[in-house]
């Protein structure tokens, strides 16, 4: 009788450990969950843009920018009622953390999406796009400075050639 009880307890322990390991290995990672959350937020923003009242590009860009943790990177087009419509590229920021046995795991993810708004062609597609390299991380797009043809070229740098350490940005010349 004692051996049956011990065997039942061992079987229960093995089943419990197996269930725990299976749960840990099949649970989505924090990065996968953050990406899913970014896609969910993009869907909410896209639906708000499609069903919103703004038709012009400026109004659509402002509508998307009102969302928390969203940066509007570009707005192309003039009016969503006429082809080719308006294309809004926006970046969604997601920050997540979860407790672990040895502390906390956290991740911060930025995912970019392009939302097309073209009523004439009935195109309201949304797709994930690579985030542009020239957009600053805080989301305030800064246009390239325009140089007039009459403006003098910047003076050449004097002195030794600057060196760049791998993994850092190159030095900016003084003006």
Secondary structure by P-SEA (a helix, b strand, c coil): caaaaaaaaaaaaaaaaaaaaaaaaacccaaaaaaaaaaaaaaaaaaaaaacccccaaaaaaaaaccccccccccccccccccccbbbbbbbbbbbbbbcccbbbbbbbbbbbbbbbbcccccbbbbbccccccccccccccccccccccccccccccccbbbbccccccccccc
